[in-house]
Amino acid sequence: MSKERVSYYYDSDVGNYTYGPGHPMKPQRMRMTHNLVVNYGLHKKMEILRPTRATKTQMTRFHSDEYIDFLQKVTTENMDNLVSHQNRFLSGDDCPVFDGLYEFCSISAGGSIAGANKLNKGESDVVINWSGGLHHAKKTEASGFCYVNDIVLAILELLRCHQRVLYIDIDCHHGDGVEEAFYTTDRVMSVSFHKYGEYFPGTGDIDDVGIGKGKNYAVNFPLRDGIDDESYKVVFESVLSHVMEWYRPGAVVMQCGTDSLAGDRLGCFNLSMKGHGHCVKFMKTFNVPLIFVGGGGYTIRNVSRTWAYETGVILNEELDENLPYNDYYEYFGPDYKLGVPSNNMENLNTREYLENIRSKVIDNLRQIPFAPSVQMQEVPRDFSSDEEEEEDPDVRVSTQQYDARVVPDTELSDSDDDDHRRDETNFKDQAPRSSRRTRKTSSRERNRSRSRKTAKPSNANEYSVKSEHVGFPLTGSSARFENDGSFVEEEEESSGKAVLSTDRHPIVRDGGAVKIKSEPDDEHKMDVDQESETEDDGDTQNVNEASTNNSPNQTPTPMEVQETEEQSTKKH
């Protein structure tokens, strides 16, 4: 099987909003989740996208115009002037008015709509939007911390190209908003595992199966307090195996609310992180297009750890138990571990109770026709491009334009090369260039250097050169001589740093030529031959005469060399 293409939607602005002090819903949890995802290196395994924010036209595909207009207009400053509308559209303290309310809703809905559109185009196999999953929102009112139902909007987008869509909800609360939206149709089946009985929102009885054409396409599995990993695994796999075999959906949307974890502030289940993540792993085995969205979860350190873990499950990556250092590291103390264990809470879901509920659910599924079909028709138009976002005239490059810009790695400008990728691309595999270069010098330079140099005896055929002339025509960018007669050359390496090296360069007389040789080293070998020209090399003849008078094994004294040079100077 080919590797799955995973798209991950995240807008960094989502963590800037707050429901108010003391409110259990904290959008900061999405920022914490993304921080863990990045520090675990999971962002390198998938496509990271910033979603286009949902427009009013897109939101009103499900919600009423009046309701969306209210969300767009209401602020903390004018909320007192809209009391009548506020009582109508918002439900008490659960859904307060806060700064940036409409923008927050557009981010959440935009990610789910964009993910559904990504699946429709066949550009991805799995989509993740942890900022979504607000399953309580109704057509004309907010409910349960949810204002815009991004799940319904995503399913409506999927129905453009898929005959049947399956919705799965593993939140501790019943997904009443999604079930209500598709309660009368057979094109969407909703399956919800939730706490039922004196618990918000009070819906989701096993007998709530839908009406009309949608009868038996709403599947509810009511649970009691304290259900553990093993019991949840049995009922989840059993029900979903029958649903996938009988309903044959073209795409699946799964709400992964984490308030079903042990220790949640508002939850009453006893699932561990791995028990919760097993549901994600099981749904991947069916190889159908998937959208994973967030949802509830009010102990934020457990929420972020679980969603980061499930991102790894989706990518088939095993995460280290020890959390990597991140911006919210202190939140995960004192153990700083990835896991969220279950506790000793009593499981009130007996085996007989679970088996009885499971049997009723399977019986209801047998009453529906096999994979209901849809009449052939033209694919509805794409609403995502109907209303373009207005550009801010004061911003030269908008966020959307910056995200859409693609620059090849080989065409990075200096301002974009913050992480030195340009150096790695162009110079990583190149061999270092030798900094030692040889050059031939003119006879004028040779004569000038020769007239200034003095020599002291070294052996029969060598002279150690000692001169104050810094431009002595040897090699390198600059050269000088030390008091002990050693030649020091300052070399420029390919890195641009000056490196000092000390070498002895003896002069060897060889017939009519004067050769300056360097000691060969392990990296470079240099042999500089300075050939004298016959037309202006009279001083060389004098040196040869002086060398003829001396025996081959006798070294000329410095006085003899100086007398020979003086005679050469007088002739000129």
Disulfide bonds with the S-S distance in Angstrom:
none
